[in-house]
Amino acid sequence: MMKEFLERYEKAMNLDNQEYNSYFIECKDRADFLLFDSQIVCEIKEFSSIEIKEKVEKLALKVPISDQNFKRDFYNSINKVLRDANNQIKDSKEVLNYPDALGLVILENLIQSDLSVLSLIDASNRKMLGGLEHIDGVLCLDIVNNFSDSDDKPVRLSQLVIRDTEKSIKLSELLQKLMNDFCDHSDIPFKDGFVIKEGEQIWQTNQNGKYLAYKAKCDLRTPTSEIKLNWKKQLANFLDKWWWVIPFPVILYDWFIR
């Protein structure tokens, strides 16, 4: 959904256009878009075909296995996508001579029931802690699964995972404009002022290791005071209907990591 929007967005330039073919030679990787007058180099990755059942049942045989090791192995597919995107952004900045451009990856989950935006957020957080030097932020979206807010109303969550740097903060400001334009274009209302206090997700198996279900939840609360940019704090924004949660400045956090 986001990729289709960017293909029509007046502030996005599609790097697949023929005019850029001459730049990407000698095995150079190409990102998807330039955004906001080439201030951002953006790569979009969609997840629709990860074999969740097979992965969980394979890992269930590794008994005992810690939560850390399970997620390290389970997130291999997401981690590979992030590594590839990091290289695509690096090469695109180099061949187009935009060394100071911001690097953005948009991850969009299309898998219903067995994966959620929490998985994308968690994997991005872990990966950014130890690498992805050409990525200043990862925007995680989910168009097929919803959570409940404090009033038990269904919402669909998105969140920007960024570093505590000036470049990442600048990226979050530009993405506020992007998401506002996206909502205006899609006629989607939103409201801000929610904090993600905690997130949990579990892939359940029976005693024989057969996959049963995926369960995820997060504690969404209305803040009682101003949220400032700090690496331990998060700020997100939620719709009052059942569509999107709109990301504003969000700093890389570790509340999934045990």
VENRASUL-V48116 format. One line per field, one symbol per residue. ss: DSSP state (H for helix, E for strand, L for the rest). phi: phi as a letter, one per 30 degrees, with the letter a starting at -180 (. if undefined). psi: psi as a letter, one per 30 degrees, with the letter a starting at -180 (. if undefined). A space follows every 10 residues. Layout:
ss=???
phi=???
psi=???
//
This chain:
ss=LHHHHHHHLL LEEELLLHHH LLLLLLLLLL LLEEELLLLE EEEEEEELLL LHHHHHHHHH LLLLLLHHHH HHHHLHHHHH HHHHHHHHHH HHHHHLLLLL LEEEEEEEEL LLLLLLHHHH HHHHHHHHHL LLLLLLEEEE EELLLLEELL LLLEELLLEE EELLLHHHHH HHHHHHHHHH HHHHHHLLLL EEEEEEEEEE EEEEELLLLL EEEEEEEEEE EELLLLLLLL LLLLLEEELL LLLLLLELLL ELLLLLLL
phi=.ddddddcdd cbcddddedc eddcbhiddc dcbcbhhidb cbbcbccbbd ddeddddddd ddcdbddddd dedddedddd dddddeddde dddddcibdc ddcbcccbdc cdicabdddd ddddeddddb lhdcccabcc bbcbbbccdd ciddbccbac cbcdbddddd dddddddedd dddddchcda bcjccddabb bbccbddcid dcacbbabcc bddcbdccda dccbbbbbdd cbccccdceb cebbdddc
psi=eeeeefffkf gkkjffkeff efeilhgkkk aelkkihgfk kkkkkkjfgk ieeeeeeeff fiklkleeee eeeegeeeee eeeeeeeeee eeeeffhifg lkkkkjkjkg kkefllfeee eeeeeeeffg bhfgkfljjk ljffkllkaf ggkklkklkk jllileeeee eeeefeeeee eeeeeghjll klhkkjekkk kkjklafggk kelkkklkjk kkkflkkljk fflkklkklg bhclkkkakk kklgffk.
//
